[in-house]
Amino acid sequence: MKYFMKPILWIYCVYILSLTAFFVFVVPPYEKPDEIAHFNRAFALSKGQLFCQRKPEGYGFTLPESVIQFPQAMFTGAIIMQTDNKFPIQLLKKTYPIYPSNDVIFENYCSLPFISYIPSAVGMNIAAPFNNLLLSFYAARIGIAVFFIVLLAFSLFIIPPQLRLLLAAFSIIPMVIHQATAVSYDAPSIALSMVVFAFFAKYIESKPIRFLEYVLFTGILSIFLLVKPGYYLLFGLLIPIFLKVKGACMQKCIAGFLSLGFVYMIFQIAIHF
């Protein structure tokens, strides 16, 4: 059986890496859902802007005008949902420098949490010395793709063996990989959802768990919910895990749960107002 599984594992790894590379490099810039807004938000984070700034020109993120105009240079509006139009390959041979002197306010996206764009912003900062928006865009995709691959491998390692095939089947869906390699808050949400599922499956089937294990799961679930707010009911996953904590830690778990809810509420107020 082990001899049979080894080539399947290699095929799986080659498939995941190949499709990841395909969706990172072959899909043209801004041709995934809402990448214009998400790239701008990630760029703002790469410059250290965690939250919107209030200035005389407006309330939002301060971005170079060249970043705002970059989608036009990529002919984005002429290609999206236009099946007869093709992406001009020659655009990839040009250089698109960033001119930091001409700053403008990027408004209306203040509710996008900065934590969602950390992997993309890391990729942008690595590419920053080249001063090329095209390289920065693909570096942002590479950053989130690496984040997805690392968390997928980690999730497959910790999940109970009987559920490993289920998680692997989820990860090979082309649309999952397509969106998990986009400059978007969906990408880290997909990656973290696998970790949440793996830990939940591990803890729910185990014997009574320690308080630190409960804290670990609570922290991972909290990060997942902060990345893309809206899935508030998933806090309910803490209840069955809570019931498996050893008895002496019950009061700590209750206090921690209430504190977490308070911190989460404050964070949501901060990013929306």
Contacts in CASP RR format, 6 or more apart in sequence:
PFRMAT RR
TARGET T0000
AUTHOR 0000-0000-0000
METHOD contacts of the structure
MODEL  1
MKYFMKPILWIYCVYILSLTAFFVFVVPPYEKPDEIAHFNRAFALSKGQL
FCQRKPEGYGFTLPESVIQFPQAMFTGAIIMQTDNKFPIQLLKKTYPIYP
SNDVIFENYCSLPFISYIPSAVGMNIAAPFNNLLLSFYAARIGIAVFFIV
LLAFSLFIIPPQLRLLLAAFSIIPMVIHQATAVSYDAPSIALSMVVFAFF
AKYIESKPIRFLEYVLFTGILSIFLLVKPGYYLLFGLLIPIFLKVKGACM
QKCIAGFLSLGFVYMIFQIAIHF
12 168 0 8 1.000
12 172 0 8 1.000
15 172 0 8 1.000
16 149 0 8 1.000
16 152 0 8 1.000
16 171 0 8 1.000
16 172 0 8 1.000
16 177 0 8 1.000
17 149 0 8 1.000
19 172 0 8 1.000
19 174 0 8 1.000
19 177 0 8 1.000
20 145 0 8 1.000
20 148 0 8 1.000
20 149 0 8 1.000
20 177 0 8 1.000
20 180 0 8 1.000
20 181 0 8 1.000
23 145 0 8 1.000
23 177 0 8 1.000
23 178 0 8 1.000
23 181 0 8 1.000
24 138 0 8 1.000
24 141 0 8 1.000
24 142 0 8 1.000
24 145 0 8 1.000
24 181 0 8 1.000
25 138 0 8 1.000
25 141 0 8 1.000
27 178 0 8 1.000
28 74 0 8 1.000
28 79 0 8 1.000
28 87 0 8 1.000
29 35 0 8 1.000
29 70 0 8 1.000
29 71 0 8 1.000
29 74 0 8 1.000
29 76 0 8 1.000
29 134 0 8 1.000
29 137 0 8 1.000
29 138 0 8 1.000
30 36 0 8 1.000
30 39 0 8 1.000
30 71 0 8 1.000
30 74 0 8 1.000
30 76 0 8 1.000
30 80 0 8 1.000
31 76 0 8 1.000
31 79 0 8 1.000
31 80 0 8 1.000
31 87 0 8 1.000
32 178 0 8 1.000
32 179 0 8 1.000
32 182 0 8 1.000
32 183 0 8 1.000
32 184 0 8 1.000
33 179 0 8 1.000
33 182 0 8 1.000
33 184 0 8 1.000
33 186 0 8 1.000
34 184 0 8 1.000
35 182 0 8 1.000
35 183 0 8 1.000
35 184 0 8 1.000
36 71 0 8 1.000
36 76 0 8 1.000
37 109 0 8 1.000
37 112 0 8 1.000
38 112 0 8 1.000
38 117 0 8 1.000
38 120 0 8 1.000
38 182 0 8 1.000
38 183 0 8 1.000
38 184 0 8 1.000
38 185 0 8 1.000
39 120 0 8 1.000
39 137 0 8 1.000
39 140 0 8 1.000
39 183 0 8 1.000
40 61 0 8 1.000
40 63 0 8 1.000
40 67 0 8 1.000
40 68 0 8 1.000
40 106 0 8 1.000
40 109 0 8 1.000
41 61 0 8 1.000
41 109 0 8 1.000
41 112 0 8 1.000
41 114 0 8 1.000
41 116 0 8 1.000
41 117 0 8 1.000
42 117 0 8 1.000
42 120 0 8 1.000
42 121 0 8 1.000
42 124 0 8 1.000
42 140 0 8 1.000
42 183 0 8 1.000
43 63 0 8 1.000
43 67 0 8 1.000
43 121 0 8 1.000
43 124 0 8 1.000
43 136 0 8 1.000
44 61 0 8 1.000
44 62 0 8 1.000
44 63 0 8 1.000
44 106 0 8 1.000
45 114 0 8 1.000
45 117 0 8 1.000
45 118 0 8 1.000
45 120 0 8 1.000
45 121 0 8 1.000
46 120 0 8 1.000
46 121 0 8 1.000
46 123 0 8 1.000
46 124 0 8 1.000
46 125 0 8 1.000
46 128 0 8 1.000
47 62 0 8 1.000
49 61 0 8 1.000
49 62 0 8 1.000
49 114 0 8 1.000
50 114 0 8 1.000
51 110 0 8 1.000
51 114 0 8 1.000
51 270 0 8 1.000
51 271 0 8 1.000
52 59 0 8 1.000
52 60 0 8 1.000
52 61 0 8 1.000
52 110 0 8 1.000
53 59 0 8 1.000
53 60 0 8 1.000
53 61 0 8 1.000
53 62 0 8 1.000
54 60 0 8 1.000
55 62 0 8 1.000
55 105 0 8 1.000
57 104 0 8 1.000
57 105 0 8 1.000
58 105 0 8 1.000
58 107 0 8 1.000
59 105 0 8 1.000
59 107 0 8 1.000
59 110 0 8 1.000
60 105 0 8 1.000
60 106 0 8 1.000
60 107 0 8 1.000
60 108 0 8 1.000
60 109 0 8 1.000
60 110 0 8 1.000
61 105 0 8 1.000
61 106 0 8 1.000
61 109 0 8 1.000
61 110 0 8 1.000
62 103 0 8 1.000
62 104 0 8 1.000
62 105 0 8 1.000
62 106 0 8 1.000
63 103 0 8 1.000
63 104 0 8 1.000
63 105 0 8 1.000
63 106 0 8 1.000
64 98 0 8 1.000
64 99 0 8 1.000
64 100 0 8 1.000
64 101 0 8 1.000
64 102 0 8 1.000
64 103 0 8 1.000
64 104 0 8 1.000
65 99 0 8 1.000
65 102 0 8 1.000
65 103 0 8 1.000
65 104 0 8 1.000
66 96 0 8 1.000
66 97 0 8 1.000
66 98 0 8 1.000
66 99 0 8 1.000
66 102 0 8 1.000
66 133 0 8 1.000
67 98 0 8 1.000
67 133 0 8 1.000
68 104 0 8 1.000
68 106 0 8 1.000
70 96 0 8 1.000
70 133 0 8 1.000
70 137 0 8 1.000
71 77 0 8 1.000
73 91 0 8 1.000
73 96 0 8 1.000
74 91 0 8 1.000
75 85 0 8 1.000
75 87 0 8 1.000
75 88 0 8 1.000
75 91 0 8 1.000
78 85 0 8 1.000
79 85 0 8 1.000
79 86 0 8 1.000
79 87 0 8 1.000
92 134 0 8 1.000
94 134 0 8 1.000
95 132 0 8 1.000
95 134 0 8 1.000
96 132 0 8 1.000
96 133 0 8 1.000
96 134 0 8 1.000
97 131 0 8 1.000
97 132 0 8 1.000
97 133 0 8 1.000
98 131 0 8 1.000
98 132 0 8 1.000
98 133 0 8 1.000
98 136 0 8 1.000
110 271 0 8 1.000
110 272 0 8 1.000
111 229 0 8 1.000
111 271 0 8 1.000
111 272 0 8 1.000
112 185 0 8 1.000
112 271 0 8 1.000
113 185 0 8 1.000
113 226 0 8 1.000
113 227 0 8 1.000
113 228 0 8 1.000
113 229 0 8 1.000
113 267 0 8 1.000
113 271 0 8 1.000
114 271 0 8 1.000
115 223 0 8 1.000
115 226 0 8 1.000
115 227 0 8 1.000
116 185 0 8 1.000
116 188 0 8 1.000
116 189 0 8 1.000
116 226 0 8 1.000
116 227 0 8 1.000
116 228 0 8 1.000
117 185 0 8 1.000
118 188 0 8 1.000
119 143 0 8 1.000
119 144 0 8 1.000
119 146 0 8 1.000
119 147 0 8 1.000
119 187 0 8 1.000
119 188 0 8 1.000
120 140 0 8 1.000
120 141 0 8 1.000
120 143 0 8 1.000
120 144 0 8 1.000
120 183 0 8 1.000
120 187 0 8 1.000
121 140 0 8 1.000
122 143 0 8 1.000
123 136 0 8 1.000
123 139 0 8 1.000
123 140 0 8 1.000
123 142 0 8 1.000
123 143 0 8 1.000
124 136 0 8 1.000
124 139 0 8 1.000
124 140 0 8 1.000
126 139 0 8 1.000
127 135 0 8 1.000
127 136 0 8 1.000
127 138 0 8 1.000
127 139 0 8 1.000
128 136 0 8 1.000
130 136 0 8 1.000
137 183 0 8 1.000
140 183 0 8 1.000
141 181 0 8 1.000
141 182 0 8 1.000
141 183 0 8 1.000
144 180 0 8 1.000
144 181 0 8 1.000
144 182 0 8 1.000
144 183 0 8 1.000
144 187 0 8 1.000
144 188 0 8 1.000
144 191 0 8 1.000
145 180 0 8 1.000
145 181 0 8 1.000
147 187 0 8 1.000
147 188 0 8 1.000
147 191 0 8 1.000
148 177 0 8 1.000
148 180 0 8 1.000
148 181 0 8 1.000
148 187 0 8 1.000
148 190 0 8 1.000
148 191 0 8 1.000
151 191 0 8 1.000
151 192 0 8 1.000
151 194 0 8 1.000
151 195 0 8 1.000
152 171 0 8 1.000
152 191 0 8 1.000
152 194 0 8 1.000
154 195 0 8 1.000
154 198 0 8 1.000
155 167 0 8 1.000
155 194 0 8 1.000
155 195 0 8 1.000
155 197 0 8 1.000
155 198 0 8 1.000
156 164 0 8 1.000
156 167 0 8 1.000
156 168 0 8 1.000
156 198 0 8 1.000
158 198 0 8 1.000
158 199 0 8 1.000
158 202 0 8 1.000
159 167 0 8 1.000
159 197 0 8 1.000
159 198 0 8 1.000
159 201 0 8 1.000
159 202 0 8 1.000
160 201 0 8 1.000
160 202 0 8 1.000
160 205 0 8 1.000
163 201 0 8 1.000
167 194 0 8 1.000
167 197 0 8 1.000
167 198 0 8 1.000
170 176 0 8 1.000
170 194 0 8 1.000
171 177 0 8 1.000
171 194 0 8 1.000
176 190 0 8 1.000
179 186 0 8 1.000
179 187 0 8 1.000
179 190 0 8 1.000
180 186 0 8 1.000
180 187 0 8 1.000
180 190 0 8 1.000
180 191 0 8 1.000
181 187 0 8 1.000
185 227 0 8 1.000
185 228 0 8 1.000
186 228 0 8 1.000
188 227 0 8 1.000
188 228 0 8 1.000
189 224 0 8 1.000
189 227 0 8 1.000
189 228 0 8 1.000
192 220 0 8 1.000
192 223 0 8 1.000
192 224 0 8 1.000
192 227 0 8 1.000
193 224 0 8 1.000
195 220 0 8 1.000
195 224 0 8 1.000
196 220 0 8 1.000
196 221 0 8 1.000
196 224 0 8 1.000
196 234 0 8 1.000
196 237 0 8 1.000
199 216 0 8 1.000
199 217 0 8 1.000
199 220 0 8 1.000
200 217 0 8 1.000
200 237 0 8 1.000
200 241 0 8 1.000
203 209 0 8 1.000
203 213 0 8 1.000
203 217 0 8 1.000
203 241 0 8 1.000
203 244 0 8 1.000
204 240 0 8 1.000
204 241 0 8 1.000
204 244 0 8 1.000
206 244 0 8 1.000
207 244 0 8 1.000
208 244 0 8 1.000
208 245 0 8 1.000
208 246 0 8 1.000
208 247 0 8 1.000
209 241 0 8 1.000
209 244 0 8 1.000
209 245 0 8 1.000
209 246 0 8 1.000
210 245 0 8 1.000
210 246 0 8 1.000
210 249 0 8 1.000
211 245 0 8 1.000
211 246 0 8 1.000
211 249 0 8 1.000
211 252 0 8 1.000
211 253 0 8 1.000
214 238 0 8 1.000
214 241 0 8 1.000
214 242 0 8 1.000
214 245 0 8 1.000
214 249 0 8 1.000
214 253 0 8 1.000
217 238 0 8 1.000
217 241 0 8 1.000
218 238 0 8 1.000
218 256 0 8 1.000
218 257 0 8 1.000
218 260 0 8 1.000
219 260 0 8 1.000
221 234 0 8 1.000
221 235 0 8 1.000
221 237 0 8 1.000
221 238 0 8 1.000
222 260 0 8 1.000
222 264 0 8 1.000
224 231 0 8 1.000
224 234 0 8 1.000
225 231 0 8 1.000
225 232 0 8 1.000
225 234 0 8 1.000
225 235 0 8 1.000
225 264 0 8 1.000
226 264 0 8 1.000
226 267 0 8 1.000
229 268 0 8 1.000
235 261 0 8 1.000
238 257 0 8 1.000
242 253 0 8 1.000
242 257 0 8 1.000
245 253 0 8 1.000
END
